[in-house]
Amino acid sequence: MLIHLHRPADNDCFDEGRTRARMLGEVATDMYPGASWQAVESQVATDWHAVRGTSPLTWADVRRDAHAAWQVAKLEHDGRLQDDAPVFRAA
């Protein structure tokens, strides 16, 4: 399975702010275990204001980065990013 992550057209996708947003998205899966993105997005957005440091990026700027990291971390936590485990469970 291929996972395509959104990459902004500009070259600042690897700046510190976006990196912090991706880390927040990944860590949020541990902070809110078992919750859906829709259920915790507003809290993660609030958390962004606390962890963004001096980044000028707003939540709207980094939301997709945080969400992509959340999705990958959820797959990993669910055991679906293992070579010997199926990505999708049989219906």
Helices and strands as residue ranges (DSSP letters): G 12-14, H 16-31, H 37-51, H 59-77
